[in-house]
Amino acid sequence: MKQYDDLRATRLYCNTCNAPMPVRERLLLILPDGYLYEYRCASCNSTLGDKKTSAAPDAAQEPYTIC
Ligand SMILES: [Zn+2]
């Protein structure tokens, strides 16, 4: 059964832009027990955060989903 408890962060506060900005999700590292993603501001490309998941990336989805 697949769980969706890690909600996709679509907007994070960017200190450079001084506003909540849409983010791009990038696969940063492949770990032995999961995947480490980073979120970068879609405007200025600053790193705004990261996320570690234990699940494989969903290949059916676009890597960059911005509403
Ligand atoms: Zn920014």
N, CA, C, O and the ligand as a Tripos MOL2 file, in Angstrom:
@<TRIPOS>MOLECULE
protein
  269   267    68     0     0
PROTEIN
NO_CHARGES

@<TRIPOS>ATOM
      1 N           0.8460   -1.1900    0.0000 N.3       1 MET1
      2 CA          0.0000    0.0000    0.0000 C.3       1 MET1
      3 C           0.8880    1.2490    0.0000 C.2       1 MET1
      4 O           1.8030    1.3870    0.8120 O.2       1 MET1
      5 N           0.5970    2.1190   -0.9040 N.am      2 LYS2
      6 CA          1.4210    3.3110   -1.0230 C.3       2 LYS2
      7 C           0.8850    4.4320   -0.1600 C.2       2 LYS2
      8 O          -0.3190    4.6860   -0.1170 O.2       2 LYS2
      9 N           1.7970    5.0970    0.5270 N.am      3 GLN3
     10 CA          1.3880    6.1890    1.3920 C.3       3 GLN3
     11 C           1.8260    7.5060    0.7940 C.2       3 GLN3
     12 O           2.8580    7.6060    0.1300 O.2       3 GLN3
     13 N           1.0260    8.4950    1.0440 N.am      4 TYR4
     14 CA          1.3320    9.8260    0.5340 C.3       4 TYR4
     15 C           1.5200   10.7930    1.6990 C.2       4 TYR4
     16 O           1.0140   11.9150    1.6880 O.2       4 TYR4
     17 N           2.2580   10.3280    2.7020 N.am      5 ASP5
     18 CA          2.4010   11.1950    3.8650 C.3       5 ASP5
     19 C           3.4700   12.2580    3.6570 C.2       5 ASP5
     20 O           3.5190   13.2440    4.3920 O.2       5 ASP5
     21 N           4.3250   12.0610    2.6590 N.am      6 ASP6
     22 CA          5.2580   13.1550    2.4090 C.3       6 ASP6
     23 C           4.6890   14.0210    1.2900 C.2       6 ASP6
     24 O           4.8500   13.7350    0.1040 O.2       6 ASP6
     25 N           4.0330   15.0650    1.7040 N.am      7 LEU7
     26 CA          3.4050   15.9660    0.7380 C.3       7 LEU7
     27 C           4.4710   16.6870   -0.0610 C.2       7 LEU7
     28 O           5.5200   17.0630    0.4610 O.2       7 LEU7
     29 N           4.1890   16.8650   -1.3020 N.am      8 ARG8
     30 CA          5.1230   17.6050   -2.1430 C.3       8 ARG8
     31 C           5.1160   19.0750   -1.7470 C.2       8 ARG8
     32 O           4.0680   19.7180   -1.6820 O.2       8 ARG8
     33 N           6.2830   19.5740   -1.4910 N.am      9 ALA9
     34 CA          6.3940   20.9930   -1.1670 C.3       9 ALA9
     35 C           6.3790   21.7750   -2.4660 C.2       9 ALA9
     36 O           7.3180   21.7060   -3.2580 O.2       9 ALA9
     37 N           5.3110   22.5120   -2.6760 N.am     10 THR10
     38 CA          5.2090   23.2590   -3.9180 C.3      10 THR10
     39 C           5.6940   24.6900   -3.7520 C.2      10 THR10
     40 O           6.1110   25.3200   -4.7240 O.2      10 THR10
     41 N           5.6440   25.2100   -2.5240 N.am     11 ARG11
     42 CA          6.1280   26.5620   -2.2780 C.3      11 ARG11
     43 C           6.8680   26.5960   -0.9580 C.2      11 ARG11
     44 O           6.4000   26.0610    0.0470 O.2      11 ARG11
     45 N           8.0140   27.2220   -0.9700 N.am     12 LEU12
     46 CA          8.7790   27.4170    0.2460 C.3      12 LEU12
     47 C           9.2120   28.8710    0.3110 C.2      12 LEU12
     48 O           9.3620   29.5450   -0.7080 O.2      12 LEU12
     49 N           9.4080   29.3370    1.5430 N.am     13 TYR13
     50 CA          9.8070   30.7260    1.6900 C.3      13 TYR13
     51 C          11.2500   30.9000    1.2390 C.2      13 TYR13
     52 O          12.1420   30.1720    1.6760 O.2      13 TYR13
     53 N          11.4670   31.8610    0.3710 N.am     14 CYS14
     54 CA         12.7970   32.1400   -0.1360 C.3      14 CYS14
     55 C          13.3010   33.4380    0.4750 C.2      14 CYS14
     56 O          12.6840   34.4920    0.3210 O.2      14 CYS14
     57 N          14.4310   33.3510    1.1700 N.am     15 ASN15
     58 CA         14.9860   34.5590    1.8020 C.3      15 ASN15
     59 C          15.4990   35.5460    0.7640 C.2      15 ASN15
     60 O          15.4950   36.7540    1.0000 O.2      15 ASN15
     61 N          15.9330   35.0490   -0.3640 N.am     16 THR16
     62 CA         16.4500   35.9390   -1.4010 C.3      16 THR16
     63 C          15.3160   36.7190   -2.0600 C.2      16 THR16
     64 O          15.4380   37.9180   -2.3110 O.2      16 THR16
     65 N          14.2220   36.0310   -2.3360 N.am     17 CYS17
     66 CA         13.0870   36.6760   -2.9890 C.3      17 CYS17
     67 C          12.1390   37.3160   -1.9830 C.2      17 CYS17
     68 O          11.2570   38.0810   -2.3720 O.2      17 CYS17
     69 N          12.3050   37.0150   -0.6860 N.am     18 ASN18
     70 CA         11.4350   37.5490    0.3590 C.3      18 ASN18
     71 C           9.9700   37.2000    0.1280 C.2      18 ASN18
     72 O           9.0840   38.0180    0.3770 O.2      18 ASN18
     73 N           9.7210   35.9940   -0.3450 N.am     19 ALA19
     74 CA          8.3510   35.5670   -0.6040 C.3      19 ALA19
     75 C           8.3340   34.0490   -0.7020 C.2      19 ALA19
     76 O           9.3500   33.4190   -0.9960 O.2      19 ALA19
     77 N           7.1570   33.4700   -0.4500 N.am     20 PRO20
     78 CA          7.0120   32.0360   -0.7220 C.3      20 PRO20
     79 C           7.0680   31.8120   -2.2250 C.2      20 PRO20
     80 O           6.2840   32.3910   -2.9770 O.2      20 PRO20
     81 N           7.9880   30.9790   -2.6520 N.am     21 MET21
     82 CA          8.2200   30.8120   -4.0800 C.3      21 MET21
     83 C           7.9690   29.3690   -4.4960 C.2      21 MET21
     84 O           8.1780   28.4460   -3.7090 O.2      21 MET21
     85 N           7.5210   29.1770   -5.7300 N.am     22 PRO22
     86 CA          7.4570   27.8080   -6.2510 C.3      22 PRO22
     87 C           8.8600   27.2200   -6.2740 C.2      22 PRO22
     88 O           9.8390   27.9360   -6.4850 O.2      22 PRO22
     89 N           8.9510   25.9370   -6.0590 N.am     23 VAL23
     90 CA         10.2660   25.3130   -5.9840 C.3      23 VAL23
     91 C          10.3950   24.2330   -7.0460 C.2      23 VAL23
     92 O           9.4040   23.6690   -7.5120 O.2      23 VAL23
     93 N          11.6120   23.9660   -7.4070 N.am     24 ARG24
     94 CA         11.9320   22.8370   -8.2700 C.3      24 ARG24
     95 C          12.5280   21.7500   -7.3970 C.2      24 ARG24
     96 O          13.3920   22.0060   -6.5580 O.2      24 ARG24
     97 N          12.0520   20.5330   -7.6090 N.am     25 GLU25
     98 CA         12.5480   19.3990   -6.8540 C.3      25 GLU25
     99 C          13.6260   18.7110   -7.6680 C.2      25 GLU25
    100 O          13.4090   18.3450   -8.8230 O.2      25 GLU25
    101 N          14.7850   18.5390   -7.0620 N.am     26 ARG26
    102 CA         15.8900   17.8940   -7.7640 C.3      26 ARG26
    103 C          16.3730   16.7110   -6.9580 C.2      26 ARG26
    104 O          16.4740   16.7830   -5.7330 O.2      26 ARG26
    105 N          16.6720   15.6250   -7.6430 N.am     27 LEU27
    106 CA         17.2680   14.4800   -6.9760 C.3      27 LEU27
    107 C          18.7290   14.7970   -6.7160 C.2      27 LEU27
    108 O          19.5110   15.0090   -7.6430 O.2      27 LEU27
    109 N          19.0850   14.8250   -5.4310 N.am     28 LEU28
    110 CA         20.4190   15.2550   -5.0460 C.3      28 LEU28
    111 C          21.3490   14.0630   -4.8720 C.2      28 LEU28
    112 O          22.4640   14.0520   -5.3930 O.2      28 LEU28
    113 N          20.8780   13.0560   -4.1330 N.am     29 LEU29
    114 CA         21.7220   11.9230   -3.8050 C.3      29 LEU29
    115 C          20.8810   10.6630   -3.7870 C.2      29 LEU29
    116 O          19.7150   10.6820   -3.3940 O.2      29 LEU29
    117 N          21.4790    9.5840   -4.2110 N.am     30 ILE30
    118 CA         20.8490    8.2840   -4.0350 C.3      30 ILE30
    119 C          21.5430    7.5970   -2.8720 C.2      30 ILE30
    120 O          22.7260    7.2640   -2.9410 O.2      30 ILE30
    121 N          20.7820    7.3910   -1.8010 N.am     31 LEU31
    122 CA         21.3220    6.8090   -0.5790 C.3      31 LEU31
    123 C          21.0370    5.3160   -0.5580 C.2      31 LEU31
    124 O          20.1780    4.8330   -1.2950 O.2      31 LEU31
    125 N          21.7580    4.5860    0.2860 N.am     32 PRO32
    126 CA         21.4840    3.1410    0.3780 C.3      32 PRO32
    127 C          20.0570    2.8370    0.8030 C.2      32 PRO32
    128 O          19.5060    1.7950    0.4480 O.2      32 PRO32
    129 N          19.4540    3.7530    1.5670 N.am     33 ASP33
    130 CA         18.1090    3.4940    2.0950 C.3      33 ASP33
    131 C          17.0790    4.4880    1.5920 C.2      33 ASP33
    132 O          15.9880    4.5800    2.1550 O.2      33 ASP33
    133 N          17.3960    5.2210    0.5620 N.am     34 GLY34
    134 CA         16.4040    6.1720    0.0760 C.3      34 GLY34
    135 C          17.0090    7.1620   -0.8960 C.2      34 GLY34
    136 O          18.0650    6.9350   -1.4860 O.2      34 GLY34
    137 N          16.3050    8.2600   -1.0400 N.am     35 TYR35
    138 CA         16.7070    9.2920   -1.9900 C.3      35 TYR35
    139 C          16.6640   10.6410   -1.2980 C.2      35 TYR35
    140 O          15.7440   10.9340   -0.5350 O.2      35 TYR35
    141 N          17.6650   11.4530   -1.5730 N.am     36 LEU36
    142 CA         17.6950   12.7900   -1.0040 C.3      36 LEU36
    143 C          17.4020   13.7980   -2.1090 C.2      36 LEU36
    144 O          18.1020   13.8740   -3.1190 O.2      36 LEU36
    145 N          16.3420   14.5700   -1.8800 N.am     37 TYR37
    146 CA         15.9600   15.5950   -2.8450 C.3      37 TYR37
    147 C          16.2800   16.9650   -2.2710 C.2      37 TYR37
    148 O          16.3170   17.1480   -1.0540 O.2      37 TYR37
    149 N          16.5070   17.9080   -3.1420 N.am     38 GLU38
    150 CA         16.6160   19.2900   -2.6930 C.3      38 GLU38
    151 C          15.5820   20.1130   -3.4310 C.2      38 GLU38
    152 O          15.1790   19.8000   -4.5510 O.2      38 GLU38
    153 N          15.1660   21.1820   -2.7580 N.am     39 TYR39
    154 CA         14.2190   22.1100   -3.3510 C.3      39 TYR39
    155 C          14.9370   23.4090   -3.6420 C.2      39 TYR39
    156 O          15.6020   23.9810   -2.7780 O.2      39 TYR39
    157 N          14.7910   23.8620   -4.8740 N.am     40 ARG40
    158 CA         15.4190   25.1200   -5.2520 C.3      40 ARG40
    159 C          14.3590   26.0970   -5.7250 C.2      40 ARG40
    160 O          13.3930   25.7260   -6.3900 O.2      40 ARG40
    161 N          14.5650   27.3530   -5.3660 N.am     41 CYS41
    162 CA         13.6620   28.4180   -5.7830 C.3      41 CYS41
    163 C          13.5860   28.4540   -7.3070 C.2      41 CYS41
    164 O          14.6100   28.4360   -7.9900 O.2      41 CYS41
    165 N          12.3670   28.5030   -7.8290 N.am     42 ALA42
    166 CA         12.1970   28.5210   -9.2850 C.3      42 ALA42
    167 C          12.6350   29.8430   -9.8810 C.2      42 ALA42
    168 O          12.8570   29.9410  -11.0880 O.2      42 ALA42
    169 N          12.7630   30.8670   -9.0400 N.am     43 SER43
    170 CA         13.1190   32.1840   -9.5500 C.3      43 SER43
    171 C          14.6210   32.4310   -9.4770 C.2      43 SER43
    172 O          15.2510   32.7450  -10.4870 O.2      43 SER43
    173 N          15.2080   32.2860   -8.2640 N.am     44 CYS44
    174 CA         16.6150   32.6400   -8.0930 C.3      44 CYS44
    175 C          17.5030   31.4140   -7.9340 C.2      44 CYS44
    176 O          18.7250   31.5420   -7.8570 O.2      44 CYS44
    177 N          16.9110   30.2410   -7.8840 N.am     45 ASN45
    178 CA         17.6590   28.9780   -7.8320 C.3      45 ASN45
    179 C          18.3900   28.7590   -6.5140 C.2      45 ASN45
    180 O          19.2960   27.9280   -6.4460 O.2      45 ASN45
    181 N          18.0160   29.4850   -5.4680 N.am     46 SER46
    182 CA         18.5970   29.2170   -4.1570 C.3      46 SER46
    183 C          18.0650   27.8910   -3.6220 C.2      46 SER46
    184 O          16.9270   27.5120   -3.8970 O.2      46 SER46
    185 N          18.8880   27.2000   -2.8670 N.am     47 THR47
    186 CA         18.4290   25.9850   -2.2130 C.3      47 THR47
    187 C          17.5690   26.3590   -1.0170 C.2      47 THR47
    188 O          18.0190   27.0670   -0.1160 O.2      47 THR47
    189 N          16.3210   25.8780   -1.0120 N.am     48 LEU48
    190 CA         15.3870   26.2570    0.0410 C.3      48 LEU48
    191 C          15.1520   25.1390    1.0340 C.2      48 LEU48
    192 O          14.6250   25.3840    2.1190 O.2      48 LEU48
    193 N          15.5220   23.9380    0.6970 N.am     49 GLY49
    194 CA         15.2910   22.8450    1.6270 C.3      49 GLY49
    195 C          15.6130   21.5290    0.9750 C.2      49 GLY49
    196 O          15.9730   21.4650   -0.2000 O.2      49 GLY49
    197 N          15.4790   20.4790    1.7550 N.am     50 ASP50
    198 CA         15.6920   19.1590    1.1800 C.3      50 ASP50
    199 C          14.7180   18.1690    1.8000 C.2      50 ASP50
    200 O          14.0430   18.4600    2.7870 O.2      50 ASP50
    201 N          14.6690   17.0090    1.2000 N.am     51 LYS51
    202 CA         13.7180   15.9900    1.6310 C.3      51 LYS51
    203 C          14.3390   14.6340    1.3940 C.2      51 LYS51
    204 O          14.9230   14.3830    0.3400 O.2      51 LYS51
    205 N          14.2140   13.7660    2.3680 N.am     52 LYS52
    206 CA         14.7000   12.4060    2.1910 C.3      52 LYS52
    207 C          13.5040   11.4730    2.1490 C.2      52 LYS52
    208 O          12.6190   11.5380    3.0020 O.2      52 LYS52
    209 N          13.4880   10.6180    1.1630 N.am     53 THR53
    210 CA         12.4190    9.6490    1.0710 C.3      53 THR53
    211 C          13.0140    8.2580    1.0290 C.2      53 THR53
    212 O          14.1580    8.0670    0.6150 O.2      53 THR53
    213 N          12.2320    7.3020    1.4570 N.am     54 SER54
    214 CA         12.6930    5.9240    1.4050 C.3      54 SER54
    215 C          12.1310    5.2100    0.1890 C.2      54 SER54
    216 O          12.4470    4.0490   -0.0690 O.2      54 SER54
    217 N          11.2930    5.9200   -0.5520 N.am     55 ALA55
    218 CA         10.6440    5.3030   -1.7000 C.3      55 ALA55
    219 C          11.3700    5.6770   -2.9800 C.2      55 ALA55
    220 O          12.0590    6.6950   -3.0430 O.2      55 ALA55
    221 N          11.2140    4.8760   -3.9630 N.am     56 ALA56
    222 CA         11.8030    5.1740   -5.2540 C.3      56 ALA56
    223 C          11.0650    6.3510   -5.8810 C.2      56 ALA56
    224 O           9.8750    6.5430   -5.6310 O.2      56 ALA56
    225 N          11.7550    7.1270   -6.6810 N.am     57 PRO57
    226 CA         11.0730    8.2320   -7.3600 C.3      57 PRO57
    227 C           9.9650    7.7050   -8.2620 C.2      57 PRO57
    228 O          10.0870    6.6470   -8.8780 O.2      57 PRO57
    229 N           8.8950    8.4640   -8.3200 N.am     58 ASP58
    230 CA          7.7760    8.0630   -9.1540 C.3      58 ASP58
    231 C           8.0770    8.4450  -10.5990 C.2      58 ASP58
    232 O           7.9820    9.6120  -10.9800 O.2      58 ASP58
    233 N           8.4320    7.4680  -11.3730 N.am     59 ALA59
    234 CA          8.8650    7.7510  -12.7420 C.3      59 ALA59
    235 C           7.7230    8.2510  -13.6140 C.2      59 ALA59
    236 O           7.9540    8.8150  -14.6830 O.2      59 ALA59
    237 N           6.4910    8.0430  -13.1580 N.am     60 ALA60
    238 CA          5.3480    8.4540  -13.9650 C.3      60 ALA60
    239 C           5.0800    9.9450  -13.8620 C.2      60 ALA60
    240 O           4.2970   10.4990  -14.6340 O.2      60 ALA60
    241 N           5.7400   10.5960  -12.8990 N.am     61 GLN61
    242 CA          5.4640   12.0150  -12.6960 C.3      61 GLN61
    243 C           6.5880   12.8580  -13.2690 C.2      61 GLN61
    244 O           7.7400   12.4310  -13.3500 O.2      61 GLN61
    245 N           6.2210   14.0540  -13.6580 N.am     62 GLU62
    246 CA          7.2270   15.0040  -14.1020 C.3      62 GLU62
    247 C           8.1350   15.3480  -12.9270 C.2      62 GLU62
    248 O           7.6440   15.5300  -11.8130 O.2      62 GLU62
    249 N           9.4290   15.4410  -13.1410 N.am     63 PRO63
    250 CA         10.3160   15.7940  -12.0320 C.3      63 PRO63
    251 C          10.0680   17.1960  -11.5050 C.2      63 PRO63
    252 O          10.2450   17.4470  -10.3130 O.2      63 PRO63
    253 N           9.6660   18.1050  -12.3630 N.am     64 TYR64
    254 CA          9.4030   19.4770  -11.9170 C.3      64 TYR64
    255 C           7.9310   19.7870  -12.1350 C.2      64 TYR64
    256 O           7.4890   20.0380  -13.2560 O.2      64 TYR64
    257 N           7.1870   19.7630  -11.0430 N.am     65 THR65
    258 CA          5.7710   20.0840  -11.1350 C.3      65 THR65
    259 C           5.5300   21.4100  -10.4440 C.2      65 THR65
    260 O           5.6580   21.5130   -9.2240 O.2      65 THR65
    261 N           5.1890   22.4030  -11.2020 N.am     66 ILE66
    262 CA          4.9050   23.7180  -10.6380 C.3      66 ILE66
    263 C           3.5100   24.1220  -11.0730 C.2      66 ILE66
    264 O           3.2080   24.1770  -12.2650 O.2      66 ILE66
    265 N           2.6720   24.3990  -10.1060 N.am     67 CYS67
    266 CA          1.2920   24.7630  -10.4010 C.3      67 CYS67
    267 C           1.2540   26.1790  -10.9540 C.2      67 CYS67
    268 O           0.1800   26.6900  -11.2720 O.2      67 CYS67
    269 ZN         14.2360   32.9520   -4.6520 Zn       68 ZN68
@<TRIPOS>BOND
     1     1     2 1
     2     2     3 1
     3     3     4 2
     4     3     5 am
     5     5     6 1
     6     6     7 1
     7     7     8 2
     8     7     9 am
     9     9    10 1
    10    10    11 1
    11    11    12 2
    12    11    13 am
    13    13    14 1
    14    14    15 1
    15    15    16 2
    16    15    17 am
    17    17    18 1
    18    18    19 1
    19    19    20 2
    20    19    21 am
    21    21    22 1
    22    22    23 1
    23    23    24 2
    24    23    25 am
    25    25    26 1
    26    26    27 1
    27    27    28 2
    28    27    29 am
    29    29    30 1
    30    30    31 1
    31    31    32 2
    32    31    33 am
    33    33    34 1
    34    34    35 1
    35    35    36 2
    36    35    37 am
    37    37    38 1
    38    38    39 1
    39    39    40 2
    40    39    41 am
    41    41    42 1
    42    42    43 1
    43    43    44 2
    44    43    45 am
    45    45    46 1
    46    46    47 1
    47    47    48 2
    48    47    49 am
    49    49    50 1
    50    50    51 1
    51    51    52 2
    52    51    53 am
    53    53    54 1
    54    54    55 1
    55    55    56 2
    56    55    57 am
    57    57    58 1
    58    58    59 1
    59    59    60 2
    60    59    61 am
    61    61    62 1
    62    62    63 1
    63    63    64 2
    64    63    65 am
    65    65    66 1
    66    66    67 1
    67    67    68 2
    68    67    69 am
    69    69    70 1
    70    70    71 1
    71    71    72 2
    72    71    73 am
    73    73    74 1
    74    74    75 1
    75    75    76 2
    76    75    77 am
    77    77    78 1
    78    78    79 1
    79    79    80 2
    80    79    81 am
    81    81    82 1
    82    82    83 1
    83    83    84 2
    84    83    85 am
    85    85    86 1
    86    86    87 1
    87    87    88 2
    88    87    89 am
    89    89    90 1
    90    90    91 1
    91    91    92 2
    92    91    93 am
    93    93    94 1
    94    94    95 1
    95    95    96 2
    96    95    97 am
    97    97    98 1
    98    98    99 1
    99    99   100 2
   100    99   101 am
   101   101   102 1
   102   102   103 1
   103   103   104 2
   104   103   105 am
   105   105   106 1
   106   106   107 1
   107   107   108 2
   108   107   109 am
   109   109   110 1
   110   110   111 1
   111   111   112 2
   112   111   113 am
   113   113   114 1
   114   114   115 1
   115   115   116 2
   116   115   117 am
   117   117   118 1
   118   118   119 1
   119   119   120 2
   120   119   121 am
   121   121   122 1
   122   122   123 1
   123   123   124 2
   124   123   125 am
   125   125   126 1
   126   126   127 1
   127   127   128 2
   128   127   129 am
   129   129   130 1
   130   130   131 1
   131   131   132 2
   132   131   133 am
   133   133   134 1
   134   134   135 1
   135   135   136 2
   136   135   137 am
   137   137   138 1
   138   138   139 1
   139   139   140 2
   140   139   141 am
   141   141   142 1
   142   142   143 1
   143   143   144 2
   144   143   145 am
   145   145   146 1
   146   146   147 1
   147   147   148 2
   148   147   149 am
   149   149   150 1
   150   150   151 1
   151   151   152 2
   152   151   153 am
   153   153   154 1
   154   154   155 1
   155   155   156 2
   156   155   157 am
   157   157   158 1
   158   158   159 1
   159   159   160 2
   160   159   161 am
   161   161   162 1
   162   162   163 1
   163   163   164 2
   164   163   165 am
   165   165   166 1
   166   166   167 1
   167   167   168 2
   168   167   169 am
   169   169   170 1
   170   170   171 1
   171   171   172 2
   172   171   173 am
   173   173   174 1
   174   174   175 1
   175   175   176 2
   176   175   177 am
   177   177   178 1
   178   178   179 1
   179   179   180 2
   180   179   181 am
   181   181   182 1
   182   182   183 1
   183   183   184 2
   184   183   185 am
   185   185   186 1
   186   186   187 1
   187   187   188 2
   188   187   189 am
   189   189   190 1
   190   190   191 1
   191   191   192 2
   192   191   193 am
   193   193   194 1
   194   194   195 1
   195   195   196 2
   196   195   197 am
   197   197   198 1
   198   198   199 1
   199   199   200 2
   200   199   201 am
   201   201   202 1
   202   202   203 1
   203   203   204 2
   204   203   205 am
   205   205   206 1
   206   206   207 1
   207   207   208 2
   208   207   209 am
   209   209   210 1
   210   210   211 1
   211   211   212 2
   212   211   213 am
   213   213   214 1
   214   214   215 1
   215   215   216 2
   216   215   217 am
   217   217   218 1
   218   218   219 1
   219   219   220 2
   220   219   221 am
   221   221   222 1
   222   222   223 1
   223   223   224 2
   224   223   225 am
   225   225   226 1
   226   226   227 1
   227   227   228 2
   228   227   229 am
   229   229   230 1
   230   230   231 1
   231   231   232 2
   232   231   233 am
   233   233   234 1
   234   234   235 1
   235   235   236 2
   236   235   237 am
   237   237   238 1
   238   238   239 1
   239   239   240 2
   240   239   241 am
   241   241   242 1
   242   242   243 1
   243   243   244 2
   244   243   245 am
   245   245   246 1
   246   246   247 1
   247   247   248 2
   248   247   249 am
   249   249   250 1
   250   250   251 1
   251   251   252 2
   252   251   253 am
   253   253   254 1
   254   254   255 1
   255   255   256 2
   256   255   257 am
   257   257   258 1
   258   258   259 1
   259   259   260 2
   260   259   261 am
   261   261   262 1
   262   262   263 1
   263   263   264 2
   264   263   265 am
   265   265   266 1
   266   266   267 1
   267   267   268 2
@<TRIPOS>SUBSTRUCTURE
     1 MET1         2 RESIDUE 1 A MET
     2 LYS2         6 RESIDUE 1 A LYS
     3 GLN3        10 RESIDUE 1 A GLN
     4 TYR4        14 RESIDUE 1 A TYR
     5 ASP5        18 RESIDUE 1 A ASP
     6 ASP6        22 RESIDUE 1 A ASP
     7 LEU7        26 RESIDUE 1 A LEU
     8 ARG8        30 RESIDUE 1 A ARG
     9 ALA9        34 RESIDUE 1 A ALA
    10 THR10       38 RESIDUE 1 A THR
    11 ARG11       42 RESIDUE 1 A ARG
    12 LEU12       46 RESIDUE 1 A LEU
    13 TYR13       50 RESIDUE 1 A TYR
    14 CYS14       54 RESIDUE 1 A CYS
    15 ASN15       58 RESIDUE 1 A ASN
    16 THR16       62 RESIDUE 1 A THR
    17 CYS17       66 RESIDUE 1 A CYS
    18 ASN18       70 RESIDUE 1 A ASN
    19 ALA19       74 RESIDUE 1 A ALA
    20 PRO20       78 RESIDUE 1 A PRO
    21 MET21       82 RESIDUE 1 A MET
    22 PRO22       86 RESIDUE 1 A PRO
    23 VAL23       90 RESIDUE 1 A VAL
    24 ARG24       94 RESIDUE 1 A ARG
    25 GLU25       98 RESIDUE 1 A GLU
    26 ARG26      102 RESIDUE 1 A ARG
    27 LEU27      106 RESIDUE 1 A LEU
    28 LEU28      110 RESIDUE 1 A LEU
    29 LEU29      114 RESIDUE 1 A LEU
    30 ILE30      118 RESIDUE 1 A ILE
    31 LEU31      122 RESIDUE 1 A LEU
    32 PRO32      126 RESIDUE 1 A PRO
    33 ASP33      130 RESIDUE 1 A ASP
    34 GLY34      134 RESIDUE 1 A GLY
    35 TYR35      138 RESIDUE 1 A TYR
    36 LEU36      142 RESIDUE 1 A LEU
    37 TYR37      146 RESIDUE 1 A TYR
    38 GLU38      150 RESIDUE 1 A GLU
    39 TYR39      154 RESIDUE 1 A TYR
    40 ARG40      158 RESIDUE 1 A ARG
    41 CYS41      162 RESIDUE 1 A CYS
    42 ALA42      166 RESIDUE 1 A ALA
    43 SER43      170 RESIDUE 1 A SER
    44 CYS44      174 RESIDUE 1 A CYS
    45 ASN45      178 RESIDUE 1 A ASN
    46 SER46      182 RESIDUE 1 A SER
    47 THR47      186 RESIDUE 1 A THR
    48 LEU48      190 RESIDUE 1 A LEU
    49 GLY49      194 RESIDUE 1 A GLY
    50 ASP50      198 RESIDUE 1 A ASP
    51 LYS51      202 RESIDUE 1 A LYS
    52 LYS52      206 RESIDUE 1 A LYS
    53 THR53      210 RESIDUE 1 A THR
    54 SER54      214 RESIDUE 1 A SER
    55 ALA55      218 RESIDUE 1 A ALA
    56 ALA56      222 RESIDUE 1 A ALA
    57 PRO57      226 RESIDUE 1 A PRO
    58 ASP58      230 RESIDUE 1 A ASP
    59 ALA59      234 RESIDUE 1 A ALA
    60 ALA60      238 RESIDUE 1 A ALA
    61 GLN61      242 RESIDUE 1 A GLN
    62 GLU62      246 RESIDUE 1 A GLU
    63 PRO63      250 RESIDUE 1 A PRO
    64 TYR64      254 RESIDUE 1 A TYR
    65 THR65      258 RESIDUE 1 A THR
    66 ILE66      262 RESIDUE 1 A ILE
    67 CYS67      266 RESIDUE 1 A CYS
    68 ZN68       269 GROUP 0 **** ****
